[in-house]
Every structure is written in structure tokens, then in C-alpha cells.
Amino acid sequence: MPRPDVDIAILGGGCAGLSVAVRLALAGRSLLVIEPRAQYVDDRAWSFWRTAPDPFEDCVRASWSRWEVGGPGGAVCRGSAHMRYQTVAAGAVYDRAQSLIADSPLAALSMGTSANDLHKSPDGWRIETDTGTLHANHVIDTRPPRRIPTYGQFFLGREIRTERPVFDPGSVQLMQFRPARSRGVDFVYILPFARDCALVEVTSFAPTSPGRAVFEDWLETEIAGLQPGRFEVLREETGALPMEVGFAEPPQPGVIRMGLGGGAARPSTGYAFTRIQSQADHVAEALRRGAMPRTLRDGLATRFMDRVFLQVLQTMPERGPALFEGLFRNAAPDRLERFLSGSTHPADRLSVMTSLPTLPFLRAALVPA
Ligand SMILES: Cc1cc2nc3c(=O)[nH]c(=O)nc-3n(C[C@H](O)[C@H](O)[C@H](O)COP(=O)(O)OP(=O)(O)OC[C@H]3O[C@@H](n4cnc5c(N)ncnc54)[C@H](O)[C@@H]3O)c2cc1C
């Protein structure tokens, strides 16, 4: 095989690809990110509870110390003195990553290029792209998963600017449950940036998406219900995220798999940004030591809890709103938010377990995996 063109080839320059590229570029590694998009647009807002530092902290657009869940038993308002719910604009993350990669003499980003087949030889990897062949010592594959999950989070959101001040910018509406239009659990999510500006999103946790037409009609009804006066749509986002325990595509041996295809979405919620940041830390650190990083796999207890939780949502979706409401009402401050962000600390897990009703969970736990 010819000399490698680059030490590390990163397939896909989305959240996971850029997150790991930035860490490796800052460490002075030789790398190339291969990304099919010709240019980036501000296509999504990543929101999460920050639990650890990451290179995108100056991309935070807004943060909140209060959030609300509205279920059948009424509204639950929660807050934290320690943890903030934050939003980073994807556009700012893409800009920051591009500039850090450009500043590194051994790192580069190839836009408008798709990676296709990968071939392993004793000397390294040959990567066929639609603009030629690339040789690398390591491959990090962050391309989207090809497999369709058996259960997922589906949503349509619009960031709107309204004529009337209809939002409370002090509190995120995390989940306002609605009668289900999907075959699962349906809720509205409102991320208020100002009294007259918010991302309003309709979301289903369901086996399949209810479809664009259903989402559009539902979203328009929700926005009209806010009585916003005239309003302007600034941006739209839509997604289908896996919610499935163990959802990860087994990579070709020797390939490092990251992102949604590497099991980064929290199975019981779909939150992925924080888990992608810890995957990126883990992969960069392993490569620094010359070790082969393993895609992070949740521990047995975490997988068991996620499986039981999903089992309840799938078999008894009508109980979903009360379950989430109960979780937010009963779990100890900060512990639930850490658990939702990927914490596997036993105290966080215990707090979540003890805030759930015993009977349906016991039944679900008895169903074989
Ligand atoms: C609209 C939206 C909003 C979201 N909001 C949140 C949120 O608020 N909080 C949260 O925690 N998670 C959120 N998520 C979930 C998750 O964080 C994102 O999906 C995240 O972008 C996943 O990162 P990724 O790198 O796996 O995938 P992506 O960011 O989609 O990156 C995959 C990359 O692979 C590239 N690619 C595709 N084919 C090829 C190919 N053949 N060769 C090379 N590259 C290829 C794509 O162009 C893309 O850039 C959201 C997802 C969406 C879609």
C-alpha cells in the first residue's frame, strides 16, 4: 500500500465527526474530515444539560435554570442551581469547528465529498470517495445509520418570531403532553429565546413517524393556540432519532464507529449531543495513547433500565405522560437531568428508579430482552 495520505480519516463532518476532529486537531494529529455537504447551514439547535466541558461552550445561544413538564396531574416546574439546560446553534458549532480545523496545520476538511467503500490491508485503510482514493491509518466512521430503528423520536419544529410577546423566556417547556396523534407518546416542546421568539416543536415517541402532514397540522394548531398575532418562521428542523437499546451498527472490524450509528442517542430519550461529546473525548484519548477505542457501550444496569422504560412506552403508551410527569415530579434535583444526559452513577440511577411506579415497570422487567 502507498504511504498513508493522512493518519486519521473521519467519515462525516456532522456533530460527531466535527467533535472528534476538533479534539484531534487541537492535539496536533494529522486528519481529514470527509463531508458530502458543499456548505453548512444552521440546520438544528442542540439542547442538553451540560455535565462536562466541551470545545463548543462559546457556541451557547441561550441557557435556562428552569424547565417544565405538563402531564395529566398538572404542571411540574423544576429548576437547578447547578445545572443549566443549554442550547448551542449548530451553525455556530460548524463555524467554530471549521476555524479550529483550519488553524491546525495537519487537519483538513473536504466538503462536497462522500465516502463509499472501505478496504483494510495490513498497512492501513483504503477509502473510496467520490473524488478519489484516500489512504489512512485509522478510520472514524460517523456516517448516519442505515438501519431503521424499531422505535424512535420523531419531530417537526419551527423557530418563530411573533408579533405578540407570548413566551416565557425564563422556562423551557420540555414536555407538554397532548392526546396522541401517533401510535406512541406525543408532546410539544418549546424553547423560548425571548418573549417573542421560540422554537416550537411537536414530537412523538413512537414505533413510526405519524408523517409530515400530521406533524404540520399539529404544529400549526399549537402555534395558533399561542395566539401569537402575525408571526414569521425563521427556521425549521425535523428529525427521526433512534430510541432503541443497543442501537449501534456493528462497524467493520478495526473501524471506530461514532455518532447516532455508534449508539450515541440515549435509548430512553434520544438526547445525543452530550453522549457524542463523551464519545469524542474517549476516542481522542484512546488514539492519543495508541489504543483502539471501543465504541462506548452502556453498562448492564443502564441498559436494563432503558429497556424496561422503553418496554413500558411501547406496550402502554397511554401511561407515558404520567410516567414522565412522575419522573420529573419525584426524582431528586439534578439526578434525573444527569441520568437523561447519560450519567451511569448508581445514585442517579437509584433516584430515577425509585421515582417510577412499581407495577408497570415490574411487569416490563419480566418480559425477556
Ligand atoms: C433537527 C435535529 C435536532 C436535534 N436536537 C437535539 C438536541 O436538542 N439535543 C440532543 O442531544 N440531540 C439532538 N439531536 C440528535 C443528535 O444530537 C443529532 O442528530 C446529531 O447531529 C447526531 O450527530 P451525528 O454526527 O451522529 O450525525 P450528523 O450530525 O447527522 O452527522 C453525520 C454526517 O455524515 C455525513 N454523511 C452522510 N453520508 C456520508 C458519506 N457517504 N460519507 C461521508 N459523510 C457522510 C452527513 O452529511 C453528516 O454531516 C437532534 C437531531 C436533529 C436531526
The ligand as an SDF file (V2000), in Angstrom:
LIG
                    3D

 53 58  0  0  0  0  0  0  0  0999 V2000
  -33.0920   18.5740   13.8530 C   0  0  0  0  0  0  0  0  0  0  0  0
  -32.3940   17.8280   14.9610 C   0  0  0  0  0  0  0  0  0  0  0  0
  -32.3740   18.3660   16.2360 C   0  0  0  0  0  0  0  0  0  0  0  0
  -31.7100   17.6770   17.2700 C   0  0  0  0  0  0  0  0  0  0  0  0
  -31.7060   18.2300   18.5170 N   0  0  0  0  0  0  0  0  0  0  0  0
  -31.0550   17.5990   19.5100 C   0  0  0  0  0  0  0  0  0  0  0  0
  -30.9950   18.1860   20.8000 C   0  0  0  0  0  0  0  0  0  0  0  0
  -31.6000   19.2370   21.0380 O   0  0  0  0  0  0  0  0  0  0  0  0
  -30.2770   17.5590   21.7760 N   0  0  0  0  0  0  0  0  0  0  0  0
  -29.6190   16.3780   21.5400 C   0  0  0  0  0  0  0  0  0  0  0  0
  -28.9650   15.8670   22.4470 O   0  0  0  0  0  0  0  0  0  0  0  0
  -29.6870   15.7800   20.3270 N   0  0  0  0  0  0  0  0  0  0  0  0
  -30.3820   16.3630   19.3160 C   0  0  0  0  0  0  0  0  0  0  0  0
  -30.4380   15.7650   18.0820 N   0  0  0  0  0  0  0  0  0  0  0  0
  -29.8540   14.4210   17.9350 C   0  0  0  0  0  0  0  0  0  0  0  0
  -28.3440   14.4020   17.6180 C   0  0  0  0  0  0  0  0  0  0  0  0
  -27.6300   15.1930   18.5360 O   0  0  0  0  0  0  0  0  0  0  0  0
  -28.0610   14.8710   16.2090 C   0  0  0  0  0  0  0  0  0  0  0  0
  -28.7560   14.0640   15.2920 O   0  0  0  0  0  0  0  0  0  0  0  0
  -26.5770   14.8670   15.8740 C   0  0  0  0  0  0  0  0  0  0  0  0
  -26.3910   15.6920   14.7490 O   0  0  0  0  0  0  0  0  0  0  0  0
  -26.0580   13.4610   15.5970 C   0  0  0  0  0  0  0  0  0  0  0  0
  -24.6920   13.5420   15.2530 O   0  0  0  0  0  0  0  0  0  0  0  0
  -24.0490   12.5760   14.1750 P   0  0  0  0  0  0  0  0  0  0  0  0
  -22.6780   13.0620   13.9320 O   0  0  0  0  0  0  0  0  0  0  0  0
  -24.2820   11.1600   14.5370 O   0  0  0  0  0  0  0  0  0  0  0  0
  -24.9270   12.8180   12.8550 O   0  0  0  0  0  0  0  0  0  0  0  0
  -24.9010   14.0800   11.9060 P   0  0  0  0  0  0  0  0  0  0  0  0
  -24.6880   15.3220   12.6850 O   0  0  0  0  0  0  0  0  0  0  0  0
  -26.1330   13.9740   11.0750 O   0  0  0  0  0  0  0  0  0  0  0  0
  -23.6020   13.8410   11.0120 O   0  0  0  0  0  0  0  0  0  0  0  0
  -23.4910   12.7790   10.0770 C   0  0  0  0  0  0  0  0  0  0  0  0
  -22.6980   13.3460    8.9130 C   0  0  0  0  0  0  0  0  0  0  0  0
  -22.3910   12.3090    7.9920 O   0  0  0  0  0  0  0  0  0  0  0  0
  -22.4300   12.8930    6.7020 C   0  0  0  0  0  0  0  0  0  0  0  0
  -22.5370   11.8210    5.6950 N   0  0  0  0  0  0  0  0  0  0  0  0
  -23.6390   11.2260    5.1960 C   0  0  0  0  0  0  0  0  0  0  0  0
  -23.2770   10.3230    4.2460 N   0  0  0  0  0  0  0  0  0  0  0  0
  -21.9250   10.3660    4.1650 C   0  0  0  0  0  0  0  0  0  0  0  0
  -20.9740    9.6890    3.3400 C   0  0  0  0  0  0  0  0  0  0  0  0
  -21.3290    8.7640    2.4350 N   0  0  0  0  0  0  0  0  0  0  0  0
  -19.6640    9.9940    3.5030 N   0  0  0  0  0  0  0  0  0  0  0  0
  -19.2530   10.9060    4.4190 C   0  0  0  0  0  0  0  0  0  0  0  0
  -20.1390   11.5750    5.2060 N   0  0  0  0  0  0  0  0  0  0  0  0
  -21.4420   11.3110    5.0860 C   0  0  0  0  0  0  0  0  0  0  0  0
  -23.6450   13.8180    6.7670 C   0  0  0  0  0  0  0  0  0  0  0  0
  -23.6110   14.7980    5.7400 O   0  0  0  0  0  0  0  0  0  0  0  0
  -23.4680   14.4260    8.1510 C   0  0  0  0  0  0  0  0  0  0  0  0
  -22.7350   15.6190    8.1310 O   0  0  0  0  0  0  0  0  0  0  0  0
  -31.0860   16.4220   17.0250 C   0  0  0  0  0  0  0  0  0  0  0  0
  -31.1560   15.8830   15.7330 C   0  0  0  0  0  0  0  0  0  0  0  0
  -31.7970   16.5710   14.7170 C   0  0  0  0  0  0  0  0  0  0  0  0
  -31.8620   15.9390   13.3420 C   0  0  0  0  0  0  0  0  0  0  0  0
  1  2  1  0
  2  3  1  0
  2 52  2  0
  3  4  2  0
  4  5  1  0
  4 50  1  0
  5  6  2  0
  6  7  1  0
  6 13  1  0
  7  8  2  0
  7  9  1  0
  9 10  1  0
 10 11  2  0
 10 12  1  0
 12 13  2  0
 13 14  1  0
 14 15  1  0
 14 50  1  0
 15 16  1  0
 16 17  1  0
 16 18  1  0
 18 19  1  0
 18 20  1  0
 20 21  1  0
 20 22  1  0
 22 23  1  0
 23 24  1  0
 24 25  2  0
 24 26  1  0
 24 27  1  0
 27 28  1  0
 28 29  2  0
 28 30  1  0
 28 31  1  0
 31 32  1  0
 32 33  1  0
 33 34  1  0
 33 48  1  0
 34 35  1  0
 35 36  1  0
 35 46  1  0
 36 37  1  0
 36 45  1  0
 37 38  2  0
 38 39  1  0
 39 40  1  0
 39 45  2  0
 40 41  1  0
 40 42  2  0
 42 43  1  0
 43 44  2  0
 44 45  1  0
 46 47  1  0
 46 48  1  0
 48 49  1  0
 50 51  2  0
 51 52  1  0
 52 53  1  0
M  END
$$$$
